[in-house]
Amino acid sequence: MDKRLRLNGKGVIGFLAVFAVLVWMWSFFRSYLLFLVILLIITYVIVSAVSLWLVRDGIRTEIVLPYHRVGKNTDVPVDIRVLHPLRFFGFAIDLTYRFGNLFTGSMEEKKEKLWAAPGKGASFRVLANSRYAGRLTVWVEECKVYDFLQIFYLTYRMEKDAGVLVWPVFSDGEETEELYESVEGFPKENESRKRGTEYNPDYEVREYVAGDELKSIHWKLSAKQDKLMVRERLAAGKEKINVLLPLGESPDENDALMEALYGLCRLLLTKEYPVQLFWQGAVQALCSRFIVEQGELENVLGEILSTGGLRVSGAAEAQMAIEHPAESYILVKTGVWRGVYVIS
């Protein structure tokens, strides 16, 4: 945040032009009234600049978005407010803000001219619509606050953004009513193996990530390692199913893949299959989470939708083959089949 008082070029030129005319008129007419007007203007410039300087720590911007997640193609109300504490002076404001979707990497910049009324500030509402799932973010790129005469200004930049998750459509309806009809080559329920001794522990331990429940934290181990560790419970019964999400360059394809993933994982959990989900992260590294409950699935989806970065088609499959060469997995697909069962 830059709190230095700066000169506004256009405002200075306009003021000097008016001031020069008044001085010329006074020198020509020698009017006492004109002399008082000149003194009054000079005084008002000083008062206006000092007023802006006094509120340099009190002006702030706020962005208000819906607390809960929203669905795709929904008009999301976004309230942007500029607050200032002075009761007798208002300020003109040039506001530059941006909308973006972290998951798709899209961004749109907009500008608004506002008048912050004394003691009230300024506010306006816009409707943001995201046709893709992801994390819709809004942030103030720049906020220029001018004094009453618009000769001086202060520049503010918002350090934090505000965001809301845009959720994929829940797509495990009629065409994927049966799990085995949605994944090509997936074994029937009576063919699926029970967990063997190679997959026997009650839980596995990993490092804490945003969205994990506090009740899952392994406090003793966290104290020893000086970082938060959590337990991931392993469901008893059916063998875990690996699921690979192959994100790529196309926003439309990625959006459809997220819908297919959401429906597929819900079906797997309904059939009591533990899911080990793999996907390509922000730095093209293969990320993994273990899921046995609907809440855990939604936490992981939120993590994926809130992460951007370059994605390369086919990279996730190549990384899976290198890092987990002996693992079979469901490769998420779009269209009639929601996935194909890849046997290693």
PAVOKOL-751074 format. One record per residue (C-alpha): residue in one letter; x, y, z. Coordinates in steps of 0.02 Angstrom, whole numbers. Each point is the difference from the previous one (the first is absolute). Layout:
BEGIN
{rec A {X Y Z}} ...
***
This chain:
BEGIN
{rec M {0 0 0}} {rec D {75 168 -56}} {rec K {-50 135 126}} {rec R {99 141 -79}} {rec L {-99 151 -58}} {rec R {24 23 -187}} {rec L {-47 136 -122}} {rec N {-136 -34 -128}} {rec G {61 73 -165}} {rec K {-170 42 -72}} {rec G {-62 74 163}} {rec V {156 108 20}} {rec I {-14 67 -178}} {rec G {-184 40 23}} {rec F {30 87 166}} {rec L {147 102 -65}} {rec A {-103 56 -150}} {rec V {-142 62 111}} {rec F {121 78 124}} {rec A {94 91 -139}} {rec V {-162 73 -66}} {rec L {-49 62 173}} {rec V {172 78 30}} {rec W {-9 87 -170}} {rec M {-174 66 39}} {rec W {57 63 170}} {rec S {153 86 -75}} {rec F {-113 85 -128}} {rec F {-149 48 110}} {rec R {88 9 170}} {rec S {-159 -66 78}} {rec Y {2 -36 185}} {rec L {-129 -136 -27}} {rec L {110 -88 -128}} {rec F {146 8 122}} {rec L {-108 -87 133}} {rec V {-51 -133 -127}} {rec I {184 -36 -39}} {rec L {42 -15 185}} {rec L {-153 -111 26}} {rec I {53 -116 -142}} {rec I {176 -16 68}} {rec T {-68 -40 173}} {rec Y {-121 -127 -71}} {rec V {140 -89 -95}} {rec I {99 -16 161}} {rec V {-151 -62 99}} {rec S {-46 -124 -137}} {rec A {177 -71 -7}} {rec V {15 -12 190}} {rec S {-170 -88 11}} {rec L {56 -132 -124}} {rec W {164 -22 94}} {rec L {-90 -23 166}} {rec V {-104 -147 -64}} {rec R {146 -92 -82}} {rec D {-9 -138 133}} {rec G {-190 -3 12}} {rec I {-49 -33 -180}} {rec R {-24 -184 -40}} {rec T {-83 -108 -130}} {rec E {-111 -151 32}} {rec I {-63 -136 -116}} {rec V {-152 -101 52}} {rec L {-44 -163 -88}} {rec P {-123 -140 43}} {rec Y {66 -105 143}} {rec H {-50 -168 -74}} {rec R {51 -72 -167}} {rec V {-106 33 -154}} {rec G {-44 -98 -155}} {rec K {59 31 -177}} {rec N {-86 133 -108}} {rec T {-63 88 156}} {rec D {-2 189 16}} {rec V {107 26 155}} {rec P {-29 168 89}} {rec V {164 88 40}} {rec D {-4 151 115}} {rec I {153 113 -1}} {rec R {8 136 133}} {rec V {119 143 36}} {rec L {-11 67 177}} {rec H {71 164 69}} {rec P {-25 85 169}} {rec L {-17 186 -40}} {rec R {-170 80 29}} {rec F {21 163 -94}} {rec F {100 -41 -156}} {rec G {-35 -123 -139}} {rec F {123 -74 -122}} {rec A {0 -51 -183}} {rec I {64 -176 -30}} {rec D {66 -92 -153}} {rec L {-13 -186 36}} {rec T {79 -137 -104}} {rec Y {-51 -178 45}} {rec R {16 -172 -77}} {rec F {-102 -158 -15}} {rec G {91 -164 -22}} {rec N {-22 -188 4}} {rec L {151 -85 78}} {rec F {-42 -169 -74}} {rec T {-11 61 -181}} {rec G {123 144 15}} {rec S {-124 124 -77}} {rec M {1 182 53}} {rec E {-102 157 -39}} {rec E {42 178 53}} {rec K {-131 135 31}} {rec K {0 181 59}} {rec E {-123 106 97}} {rec K {-9 185 44}} {rec L {-78 29 172}} {rec W {-42 141 119}} {rec A {30 -42 183}} {rec A {-128 101 98}} {rec P {54 77 167}} {rec G {-11 -128 139}} {rec K {-76 -133 -114}} {rec G {127 -42 -132}} {rec A {-48 -81 -164}} {rec S {-65 -169 -54}} {rec F {-63 -86 -155}} {rec R {-57 -172 -51}} {rec V {44 -99 -155}} {rec L {-56 -172 -56}} {rec A {137 -124 -43}} {rec N {-42 -154 -102}} {rec S {120 -146 -18}} {rec R {-41 -128 -132}} {rec Y {140 -112 65}} {rec A {22 -86 167}} {rec G {144 68 104}} {rec R {35 133 130}} {rec L {-73 167 -52}} {rec T {113 135 73}} {rec V {-22 188 7}} {rec W {136 122 53}} {rec V {33 187 -6}} {rec E {148 31 -113}} {rec E {9 187 35}} {rec C {-102 129 95}} {rec K {40 184 -31}} {rec V {-79 118 127}} {rec Y {-2 184 -49}} {rec D {-25 152 111}} {rec F {-154 109 -26}} {rec L {85 108 -132}} {rec Q {85 -152 -80}} {rec I {173 82 12}} {rec F {75 -137 110}} {rec Y {-30 -186 14}} {rec L {49 -154 99}} {rec T {19 -175 -73}} {rec Y {-59 -157 88}} {rec R {20 -181 -49}} {rec M {-95 -142 82}} {rec E {117 -135 66}} {rec K {-130 -139 11}} {rec D {-129 -58 -123}} {rec A {-174 -68 33}} {rec G {-65 -158 -80}} {rec V {-140 -126 -12}} {rec L {2 -177 -69}} {rec V {-97 -32 -159}} {rec W {-51 -182 16}} {rec P {-10 -128 -141}} {rec V {-167 -74 -46}} {rec F {-44 -160 93}} {rec S {-9 -119 -148}} {rec D {-32 -177 62}} {rec G {-178 -4 -64}} {rec E {-93 -118 -115}} {rec E {137 -37 -126}} {rec T {122 -51 137}} {rec E {-124 -78 120}} {rec E {103 -159 7}} {rec L {183 17 46}} {rec Y {56 -138 -119}} {rec E {-82 83 -149}} {rec S {94 164 27}} {rec V {178 -70 -3}} {rec E {59 -101 -149}} {rec G {87 -161 53}} {rec F {-31 19 187}} {rec P {-22 -171 85}} {rec K {-172 -51 62}} {rec E {-35 7 185}} {rec N {17 -187 22}} {rec E {168 5 -91}} {rec S {75 137 108}} {rec R {129 -60 125}} {rec K {-9 24 187}} {rec R {140 94 84}} {rec G {149 -111 30}} {rec T {141 10 125}} {rec E {91 124 -112}} {rec Y {-136 127 41}} {rec N {-36 -40 181}} {rec P {34 152 115}} {rec D {-144 95 76}} {rec Y {66 168 -58}} {rec E {144 83 -88}} {rec V {82 163 54}} {rec R {40 149 -111}} {rec E {34 187 18}} {rec Y {-146 117 33}} {rec V {-76 94 -147}} {rec A {-132 137 -2}} {rec G {-174 -73 22}} {rec D {47 -147 111}} {rec E {-108 -22 154}} {rec L {79 43 168}} {rec K {-58 -164 73}} {rec S {114 -91 -123}} {rec I {159 83 65}} {rec H {126 -119 78}} {rec W {54 113 143}} {rec K {140 -106 73}} {rec L {84 -27 -168}} {rec S {-25 184 -44}} {rec A {90 51 159}} {rec K {147 -115 -40}} {rec Q {19 57 -181}} {rec D {-39 183 37}} {rec K {-133 6 -137}} {rec L {-181 -51 -10}} {rec M {-31 -181 -50}} {rec V {-170 -80 -29}} {rec R {-69 -176 -5}} {rec E {-87 -62 -156}} {rec R {-116 -139 49}} {rec L {0 -154 -111}} {rec A {-166 -81 -27}} {rec A {-16 -184 33}} {rec G {-70 -120 -127}} {rec K {23 38 -186}} {rec E {166 35 -78}} {rec K {39 183 -28}} {rec I {-25 69 -174}} {rec N {127 118 -77}} {rec V {-77 142 -101}} {rec L {105 112 -114}} {rec L {-63 171 -54}} {rec P {88 47 -165}} {rec L {-14 190 -8}} {rec G {63 86 -157}} {rec E {4 167 -90}} {rec S {-184 14 -50}} {rec P {-115 87 128}} {rec D {-153 -84 -76}} {rec E {78 -173 13}} {rec N {62 31 177}} {rec D {-172 59 51}} {rec A {-81 -156 -71}} {rec L {133 -109 84}} {rec M {-42 78 170}} {rec E {-184 -42 -24}} {rec A {44 -179 -49}} {rec L {118 -15 149}} {rec Y {-129 65 123}} {rec G {-134 -122 -57}} {rec L {120 -147 -15}} {rec C {75 22 174}} {rec R {-172 19 78}} {rec L {-51 -165 -80}} {rec L {159 -87 59}} {rec L {-28 61 179}} {rec T {-182 -54 -8}} {rec K {62 -175 -46}} {rec E {119 12 150}} {rec Y {159 4 -103}} {rec P {142 100 82}} {rec V {71 119 -131}} {rec Q {180 53 -25}} {rec L {-13 154 -111}} {rec F {147 60 -106}} {rec W {9 161 -101}} {rec Q {124 121 -75}} {rec G {37 144 119}} {rec A {54 181 -25}} {rec V {182 -41 -38}} {rec Q {-44 -153 -105}} {rec A {38 -114 146}} {rec L {-111 -151 32}} {rec C {-108 33 153}} {rec S {-96 -133 96}} {rec R {-137 -8 133}} {rec F {-88 -148 82}} {rec I {-191 13 9}} {rec V {-126 -106 93}} {rec E {-138 125 38}} {rec Q {-101 129 -95}} {rec G {70 142 105}} {rec E {179 -53 -43}} {rec L {-47 -3 -184}} {rec E {-67 177 7}} {rec N {157 60 91}} {rec V {109 -72 -138}} {rec L {-109 73 -138}} {rec G {13 170 84}} {rec E {189 -18 4}} {rec I {8 -44 -185}} {rec L {-118 141 -52}} {rec S {101 127 101}} {rec T {165 -43 -87}} {rec G {57 71 -166}} {rec G {158 -21 -100}} {rec L {55 -71 -167}} {rec R {-73 -171 -42}} {rec V {58 -110 -143}} {rec S {-112 -132 -80}} {rec G {68 -175 28}} {rec A {122 55 137}} {rec A {-103 -76 142}} {rec E {-4 -171 -84}} {rec A {188 7 -32}} {rec Q {36 48 181}} {rec M {-114 -138 63}} {rec A {93 -128 -104}} {rec I {168 60 70}} {rec E {-47 22 183}} {rec H {-126 -144 18}} {rec P {44 -124 -138}} {rec A {-84 -150 84}} {rec E {-165 87 41}} {rec S {-161 -24 -97}} {rec Y {-114 151 -6}} {rec I {-156 78 -72}} {rec L {44 136 -126}} {rec V {-139 130 7}} {rec K {-78 36 -170}} {rec T {-143 102 -71}} {rec G {-142 -57 -111}} {rec V {-95 -165 15}} {rec W {136 -82 104}} {rec R {46 95 158}} {rec G {164 -93 8}} {rec V {103 -144 -66}} {rec Y {81 -130 113}} {rec V {186 -5 -35}} {rec I {81 -163 55}} {rec S {187 12 34}} 
***
